[in-house]
Amino acid sequence: MPLLFWGAGGTVLLALVAAFADRRRRLRADPDRVGFIDWRTVQMAALLATILLVSLGLHTR
């Protein structure tokens, strides 16, 4: 059970890193430079994983 909450904390941290990386990508000096990671998709997947892990952690309590 606490392992699920630790995993949720890790996915929240991943979502924050992805938000920061997406902000850096949007504000870069050369907007035509191509990136290879879609940070918004990573952020949304991490947030969905957080919701799933927290709900599973609360359900197994």
The first five atom37 places (N, CA, C, CB, O) and aatype in JSON, in Angstrom:
{
  "aatype": [12, 14, 10, 10, 13, 17, 7, 0, 7, 7, 16, 19, 10, 10, 0, 10, 19, 0, 0, 13, 0, 3, 1, 1, 1, 1, 10, 1, 0, 3, 14, 3, 1, 19, 7, 13, 9, 3, 17, 1, 16, 19, 5, 12, 0, 0, 10, 10, 0, 16, 9, 10, 10, 19, 15, 10, 7, 10, 8, 16, 1],
  "atom_mask": [
    [1, 1, 1, 1, 1],
    [1, 1, 1, 1, 1],
    [1, 1, 1, 1, 1],
    [1, 1, 1, 1, 1],
    [1, 1, 1, 1, 1],
    [1, 1, 1, 1, 1],
    [1, 1, 1, 0, 1],
    [1, 1, 1, 1, 1],
    [1, 1, 1, 0, 1],
    [1, 1, 1, 0, 1],
    [1, 1, 1, 1, 1],
    [1, 1, 1, 1, 1],
    [1, 1, 1, 1, 1],
    [1, 1, 1, 1, 1],
    [1, 1, 1, 1, 1],
    [1, 1, 1, 1, 1],
    [1, 1, 1, 1, 1],
    [1, 1, 1, 1, 1],
    [1, 1, 1, 1, 1],
    [1, 1, 1, 1, 1],
    [1, 1, 1, 1, 1],
    [1, 1, 1, 1, 1],
    [1, 1, 1, 1, 1],
    [1, 1, 1, 1, 1],
    [1, 1, 1, 1, 1],
    [1, 1, 1, 1, 1],
    [1, 1, 1, 1, 1],
    [1, 1, 1, 1, 1],
    [1, 1, 1, 1, 1],
    [1, 1, 1, 1, 1],
    [1, 1, 1, 1, 1],
    [1, 1, 1, 1, 1],
    [1, 1, 1, 1, 1],
    [1, 1, 1, 1, 1],
    [1, 1, 1, 0, 1],
    [1, 1, 1, 1, 1],
    [1, 1, 1, 1, 1],
    [1, 1, 1, 1, 1],
    [1, 1, 1, 1, 1],
    [1, 1, 1, 1, 1],
    [1, 1, 1, 1, 1],
    [1, 1, 1, 1, 1],
    [1, 1, 1, 1, 1],
    [1, 1, 1, 1, 1],
    [1, 1, 1, 1, 1],
    [1, 1, 1, 1, 1],
    [1, 1, 1, 1, 1],
    [1, 1, 1, 1, 1],
    [1, 1, 1, 1, 1],
    [1, 1, 1, 1, 1],
    [1, 1, 1, 1, 1],
    [1, 1, 1, 1, 1],
    [1, 1, 1, 1, 1],
    [1, 1, 1, 1, 1],
    [1, 1, 1, 1, 1],
    [1, 1, 1, 1, 1],
    [1, 1, 1, 0, 1],
    [1, 1, 1, 1, 1],
    [1, 1, 1, 1, 1],
    [1, 1, 1, 1, 1],
    [1, 1, 1, 1, 1]
  ],
  "atom_positions": [
    [[0.82, -1.2, 0.0], [0.0, 0.0, 0.0], [0.86, 1.26, 0.0], [-0.93, 0.0, 1.21], [0.65, 2.11, -0.86]],
    [[1.82, 1.43, 0.91], [2.65, 2.65, 0.85], [3.46, 2.71, -0.44], [3.59, 2.72, 2.06], [3.83, 3.79, -0.9]],
    [[3.74, 1.54, -1.03], [4.49, 1.52, -2.28], [3.71, 2.22, -3.39], [4.82, 0.09, -2.68], [4.31, 2.87, -4.26]],
    [[2.39, 2.08, -3.38], [1.58, 2.77, -4.39], [1.67, 4.28, -4.23], [0.11, 2.32, -4.29], [1.71, 5.01, -5.22]],
    [[1.7, 4.75, -2.99], [1.8, 6.19, -2.76], [3.19, 6.71, -3.12], [1.47, 6.52, -1.3], [3.32, 7.84, -3.59]],
    [[4.22, 5.91, -2.91], [5.57, 6.3, -3.34], [5.61, 6.38, -4.87], [6.63, 5.3, -2.82], [6.22, 7.29, -5.43]],
    [[4.97, 5.44, -5.52], [4.9, 5.48, -6.98], [4.13, 6.7, -7.47], [0.0, 0.0, 0.0], [4.5, 7.31, -8.48]],
    [[3.06, 7.05, -6.77], [2.3, 8.24, -7.12], [3.15, 9.5, -6.96], [1.02, 8.35, -6.27], [3.07, 10.42, -7.77]],
    [[3.96, 9.53, -5.91], [4.86, 10.66, -5.72], [5.88, 10.76, -6.85], [0.0, 0.0, 0.0], [6.22, 11.85, -7.3]],
    [[6.36, 9.62, -7.3], [7.3, 9.6, -8.42], [6.67, 10.09, -9.71], [0.0, 0.0, 0.0], [7.32, 10.79, -10.5]],
    [[5.42, 9.72, -9.94], [4.76, 10.17, -11.17], [4.42, 11.67, -11.09], [3.48, 9.35, -11.42], [4.41, 12.34, -12.12]],
    [[4.15, 12.18, -9.9], [3.94, 13.63, -9.75], [5.24, 14.35, -10.07], [3.46, 13.98, -8.31], [5.24, 15.38, -10.75]],
    [[6.35, 13.82, -9.58], [7.65, 14.42, -9.89], [7.93, 14.39, -11.39], [8.78, 13.69, -9.12], [8.45, 15.36, -11.95]],
    [[7.6, 13.28, -12.05], [7.77, 13.18, -13.49], [6.9, 14.21, -14.21], [7.43, 11.77, -13.97], [7.34, 14.82, -15.19]],
    [[5.67, 14.41, -13.75], [4.79, 15.4, -14.37], [5.35, 16.81, -14.22], [3.39, 15.32, -13.76], [5.25, 17.62, -15.14]],
    [[5.94, 17.11, -13.07], [6.54, 18.43, -12.87], [7.75, 18.64, -13.77], [6.94, 18.61, -11.41], [7.93, 19.73, -14.32]],
    [[8.57, 17.63, -13.92], [9.74, 17.72, -14.81], [9.27, 17.91, -16.25], [10.63, 16.45, -14.68], [9.85, 18.7, -16.99]],
    [[8.22, 17.2, -16.65], [7.7, 17.33, -18.01], [7.11, 18.72, -18.23], [6.65, 16.25, -18.28], [7.24, 19.27, -19.32]],
    [[6.46, 19.28, -17.23], [5.91, 20.64, -17.36], [7.04, 21.65, -17.53], [5.04, 21.0, -16.14], [6.94, 22.56, -18.35]],
    [[8.1, 21.5, -16.76], [9.24, 22.39, -16.87], [9.9, 22.25, -18.25], [10.26, 22.1, -15.76], [10.27, 23.26, -18.86]],
    [[10.05, 21.03, -18.73], [10.68, 20.81, -20.03], [9.81, 21.36, -21.16], [10.93, 19.3, -20.25], [10.33, 21.9, -22.14]],
    [[8.49, 21.23, -21.04], [7.6, 21.78, -22.06], [7.66, 23.3, -22.07], [6.16, 21.3, -21.83], [7.61, 23.92, -23.13]],
    [[7.76, 23.9, -20.9], [7.89, 25.36, -20.82], [9.18, 25.83, -21.48], [7.84, 25.83, -19.35], [9.19, 26.82, -22.21]],
    [[10.27, 25.12, -21.23], [11.55, 25.46, -21.87], [11.45, 25.32, -23.38], [12.68, 24.56, -21.32], [12.01, 26.13, -24.12]],
    [[10.74, 24.29, -23.86], [10.6, 24.07, -25.29], [9.79, 25.19, -25.93], [9.93, 22.71, -25.57], [10.12, 25.65, -27.02]],
    [[8.72, 25.62, -25.26], [7.88, 26.69, -25.81], [8.59, 28.03, -25.86], [6.62, 26.82, -25.0], [8.32, 28.84, -26.75]],
    [[9.5, 28.28, -24.92], [10.15, 29.59, -24.83], [11.54, 29.63, -25.45], [10.24, 29.99, -23.39], [12.27, 30.6, -25.24]],
    [[11.93, 28.62, -26.2], [13.28, 28.61, -26.76], [13.43, 29.65, -27.87], [13.62, 27.21, -27.31], [12.45, 30.09, -28.47]],
    [[14.66, 30.03, -28.11], [14.96, 31.11, -29.05], [14.67, 30.71, -30.5], [16.42, 31.53, -28.92], [14.22, 31.54, -31.29]],
    [[14.91, 29.46, -30.85], [14.68, 29.0, -32.22], [13.45, 28.09, -32.25], [15.93, 28.26, -32.77], [13.58, 26.89, -31.99]],
    [[12.27, 28.63, -32.56], [11.06, 27.82, -32.5], [10.98, 26.74, -33.58], [9.86, 28.71, -32.63], [10.17, 25.82, -33.47]],
    [[11.82, 26.83, -34.6], [11.79, 25.82, -35.66], [12.65, 24.6, -35.34], [12.25, 26.43, -36.95], [12.63, 23.62, -36.08]],
    [[13.41, 24.67, -34.25], [14.22, 23.51, -33.86], [13.3, 22.39, -33.38], [15.26, 23.9, -32.75], [12.4, 22.61, -32.57]],
    [[13.53, 21.21, -33.88], [12.64, 20.09, -33.61], [13.09, 19.35, -32.37], [12.58, 19.14, -34.82], [14.27, 19.05, -32.21]],
    [[12.15, 19.05, -31.5], [12.41, 18.2, -30.34], [11.93, 16.79, -30.62], [0.0, 0.0, 0.0], [11.14, 16.57, -31.54]],
    [[12.39, 15.82, -29.83], [11.99, 14.44, -30.09], [11.1, 13.85, -29.0], [13.22, 13.58, -30.24], [10.67, 12.7, -29.11]],
    [[10.81, 14.62, -27.96], [9.91, 14.14, -26.91], [8.74, 15.11, -26.8], [10.66, 14.0, -25.55], [8.94, 16.31, -26.66]],
    [[7.53, 14.58, -26.87], [6.34, 15.4, -26.7], [6.05, 15.48, -25.19], [5.11, 14.81, -27.5], [5.43, 14.58, -24.62]],
    [[6.5, 16.55, -24.56], [6.44, 16.67, -23.11], [5.02, 16.77, -22.58], [7.24, 17.86, -22.66], [4.76, 16.36, -21.45]],
    [[4.12, 17.31, -23.36], [2.72, 17.39, -22.9], [2.11, 16.0, -22.78], [1.88, 18.24, -23.87], [1.33, 15.74, -21.86]],
    [[2.45, 15.11, -23.69], [1.96, 13.74, -23.6], [2.55, 13.03, -22.39], [2.28, 12.96, -24.89], [1.86, 12.28, -21.7]],
    [[3.83, 13.25, -22.14], [4.48, 12.66, -20.96], [3.82, 13.18, -19.69], [5.99, 12.98, -20.95], [3.57, 12.41, -18.77]],
    [[3.53, 14.47, -19.65], [2.91, 15.06, -18.47], [1.51, 14.48, -18.25], [2.84, 16.58, -18.61], [1.16, 14.14, -17.12]],
    [[0.71, 14.38, -19.3], [-0.64, 13.84, -19.15], [-0.61, 12.37, -18.73], [-1.42, 14.0, -20.46], [-1.42, 11.95, -17.9]],
    [[0.29, 11.59, -19.28], [0.4, 10.18, -18.9], [0.82, 10.06, -17.43], [1.41, 9.46, -19.81], [0.32, 9.19, -16.71]],
    [[1.73, 10.92, -17.0], [2.16, 10.88, -15.6], [1.03, 11.28, -14.66], [3.37, 11.8, -15.38], [0.88, 10.69, -13.59]],
    [[0.24, 12.27, -15.04], [-0.88, 12.68, -14.2], [-1.95, 11.59, -14.13], [-1.49, 13.98, -14.73], [-2.54, 11.35, -13.08]],
    [[-2.21, 10.93, -15.25], [-3.16, 9.82, -15.23], [-2.65, 8.66, -14.38], [-3.44, 9.34, -16.66], [-3.43, 8.04, -13.66]],
    [[-1.36, 8.38, -14.46], [-0.78, 7.33, -13.62], [-0.87, 7.71, -12.14], [0.68, 7.08, -14.02], [-1.1, 6.85, -11.29]],
    [[-0.69, 8.99, -11.84], [-0.82, 9.45, -10.45], [-2.22, 9.21, -9.93], [-0.47, 10.94, -10.34], [-2.4, 8.69, -8.83]],
    [[-3.21, 9.58, -10.72], [-4.61, 9.37, -10.31], [-4.89, 7.89, -10.1], [-5.57, 9.94, -11.36], [-5.54, 7.51, -9.13]],
    [[-4.4, 7.06, -11.0], [-4.6, 5.61, -10.89], [-3.93, 5.05, -9.63], [-4.06, 4.9, -12.13], [-4.54, 4.28, -8.89]],
    [[-2.69, 5.43, -9.38], [-1.98, 4.9, -8.22], [-2.58, 5.37, -6.9], [-0.51, 5.29, -8.28], [-2.67, 4.6, -5.95]],
    [[-3.0, 6.62, -6.84], [-3.63, 7.12, -5.61], [-4.95, 6.42, -5.38], [-3.83, 8.65, -5.68], [-5.26, 6.05, -4.24]],
    [[-5.75, 6.24, -6.43], [-7.03, 5.57, -6.24], [-6.84, 4.1, -5.84], [-7.87, 5.66, -7.53], [-7.59, 3.59, -5.01]],
    [[-5.84, 3.43, -6.42], [-5.57, 2.05, -5.99], [-5.05, 2.02, -4.55], [-4.54, 1.4, -6.94], [-5.42, 1.13, -3.78]],
    [[-4.23, 2.96, -4.19], [-3.72, 3.01, -2.83], [-4.82, 3.26, -1.81], [0.0, 0.0, 0.0], [-4.82, 2.66, -0.74]],
    [[-5.75, 4.13, -2.13], [-6.87, 4.39, -1.22], [-7.85, 3.22, -1.18], [-7.59, 5.66, -1.64], [-8.47, 2.95, -0.16]],
    [[-7.98, 2.54, -2.31], [-8.91, 1.41, -2.36], [-8.41, 0.22, -1.55], [-9.12, 0.98, -3.81], [-9.21, -0.51, -0.97]],
    [[-7.11, 0.01, -1.49], [-6.56, -1.15, -0.78], [-6.37, -0.87, 0.7], [-5.24, -1.56, -1.39], [-5.94, -1.77, 1.43]],
    [[-6.67, 0.31, 1.15], [-6.52, 0.65, 2.58], [-7.42, -0.14, 3.43], [-6.76, 2.08, 2.82], [-7.41, 0.02, 4.65]]
  ]
}
